[in-house]
């Protein structure tokens, strides 16, 4: 009771006591808001560091690994296809390019495996996946090396084909599933981080608004009380403090809301498309490899034809389509989309991208990609038709040639278009990260400075009034 009486005397029983109470309330609210904004700024900076330095690079490294594995296997098939009989009858340009691309893919895989091994530390599941990938990749390289060695001997093509079969089965049954598991795992971790950060920012924004309203209300009551009791229109110090508090609240709210918006832009508008397009690129290389496998291995042609169709459906899904009907159905559905962008009668990674068009030039780039894909699909039917007519060497030359009008040239044009629309999203992802960092670095210091000023000005404004009671 004695303590309560002492508090009452100090903060309520008299006019000076009530002024001190309002001063304490104002200072406490300003300090609470400043602490909230400071902690929010530290959390936002940590989020951007995690997103830009860990989550996104891990996901893209896993996607690059998936792509490089497909590319390496495709180039191994191309080497065997174009090498001739121990070099006799070799298709020189396709062979040299395949050898070069094979080496590039192998180096990329080694780099990505090292990156992912570091990233997986502390995550037992991912550590096991990377370890499995590393072991299986060593076995895969040994099998391909043996296949190429056998292929270099006269009459060694059957033995080389047997080794390649074993290698590509290892790839399809173990390496690729593990690589895609890492893509999904890292993308899921990024999504979790994003959801948590957005939720935290939403809570911080609500609390900042509430504290800001209470602070302004406290300053308003203080101004009203001084006007009423001391018969002055305005107290300059409290008025200046109120202006600073308004500025602080506006800057703080703007910083938190801008951070949340840039985070959404980085993840949903940009990176979701980067992931979809990266998957599309990996699937494209795997489908292209299926064409080479189809030509290389007569005993498995039906299997590889169905695999090519399955990957085509993953890219541009057409319910019930076969290789014989796919081109016509693609043309019909794409014409419908051209007439009405809301009329999307297909599924797959291209649909995922077209559903997430956000940036200038992105739709035109995505449409150009699908149109280049349609050209490549028609080339595939030509390859199969040439083979059915017994013109195997022509089919191989058309499949692997790099001259204008050949399948590889059209595949390159498709990949160029795909890369261009991916780059649009990558650039906007980078811009969103930079803008998010700037929102924290540029706005929050001003808000904190304004709160400090508001506290000091309120104290200075009250000081002469309280001095009158001494």
Secondary structure by P-SEA (a helix, b strand, c coil): caaaaaaaaaccccaaaaaaaaaaaaaaaaaaaaaaaaaaaaaaaaaaaaaaccaaaaaaaaaaaaaaaaaaaaaaaaaaaaccccccccccaaaaaaaaaaaaaaaaaaaaaaaaaaaacccaaaaaaaaaaaaaaaaaaaaaaaaaaaaacccaaaaaaaaaaaaaaaaaacaaaaaaaaaaaaaaaaaaaaaaaaaaaaaaaaaaaaaaaaaaaaaaaaaaaaaaaacccccaaaaaaaaaaaaaaaaaaaaaaaaaaaaaaaccccaaaaaaaaaaaaaaaaaaaaaaaaaacccaaaaaaaaaaaaaaaaccccccccccaaaaaaaaaaaaaacccccccccaaaaaaacccccaaaaaaaaaaaaaaaaaaaaaaaaaaaaacaaaaaaaaacccccccaaaaaaaaaaaaaaaaaaaaaaaaaaaaaaaaaaaccaaaaaaaaaaaaaaaaaaaaaaaaaac
